[in-house]
């Protein structure tokens, strides 16, 4: 991370293929998860146990988390993202929508309306707040449960529209509209763990902040109130400190910082993560010099730390949430020379870009499908030379009327930059 030059990062189709076995596994256990939803929760649909055997059988554990039905919505995000990054219509119709809809049906059946018509679960939790104590049962709905349900029903509406299923889209939209807004502290605006429970103690899992990352329900491009919530939540996590963190906490926070444009913070927490990384490349919860700064007493490794670190770098190099492509949105000033090749955006576009002497010099986009392509100006106001489709500029956004197969290239000379 400290090198003067970060060489090309590659995320070609092969990484989509490498992620496919996980989706195949979840799909192969669909019948098992449907059986579990019926036998344990007495609902139709699909619930994947939070802790299970390879065959998909529930094994138990801390009940608040191992048996949380909303965990399945987090798994559903993997199906949704595979579709969004490939725009594979067949995958949408035969895998993504059926699996995600199964989760949606189960959660909708578990929700009960209160006296105001708002839908709530009967029990709620927030991994892994308060561990395996009675305090871990929270007043519904925790922000973890609520954010996952808000995201799922919104994603199901989007997938139903894309599938041409207007009736399903209306059903999912109706369920989502009956959920409460996310709970925030009155003064700071920060996300709480659950109503009446602010985030005050350092904790390894940022479950209360799922709405910011990875779900992206809240962003710095939203309303002033939304931005206030995002900023206050991240500040609250940082103020509480890293004492309760484990390895994966560091790249997760780096992802959150990158998503909110905090380039130096993103790199800082990635570099801190390296203190947990052994010579074999795995992160170790408590085997490195940083161990004295936290409470964890195990040396076990967990692979999500490595995956999150890779994702944090991707978030620093390229983002595409909210219908806008962002090139080098959170690159540290320490990374003067950076390039990447064939990273994908939502919508299936492939992007290659170069940054030299601290400024972006070239962006190339291979367009997958016809439509409006929106690119936030990565050239710091310099006038690029475009080949291929020519854009119009609206504020700081280049807008292209793109066609499938278009190759859009924009370049500037470093000397023209201020």
Buried (B, 14 or more C-beta within 10 A) or exposed (E): BEEEEBEEBEBEEEBBEEBEEEBEEBBEBBEBBBBBBBEEBEBEBBBBBBBBEEEBEBEEBBBBBBBBBBBBBBBBBBBBBBBBBBBBEEBBBEBBBBBBBBBBBBBBBBBEEEEEEBBBBEBBBBBBBBEEEEEBBBEBBBBBBBBBBBBBBBBBBBBBBBBEBEEBBEBBBEBBEBBBEBBBBEEBBBBBBBBEBBBEEBBBBBBBBBBBBBBBBBBEBBEEEBBBBBBBBBEBBBEBEBEBBBBBBBBBBBBBBBBBBBBEBBBBBBBBBBBBBEEEEBBBBBBBEBBEEBBBEEEEBBEBBBEBBBBBBBBBBBBBBEEBBBBBBBBBEBBBBBBBBBBBBBBBBBBBBBBBEBBBBBBBBBBBBEBEBBBBBBBEEBEBEBEBBEBEEEEEBBBBEBEEEBEBBBBBEEEEBE
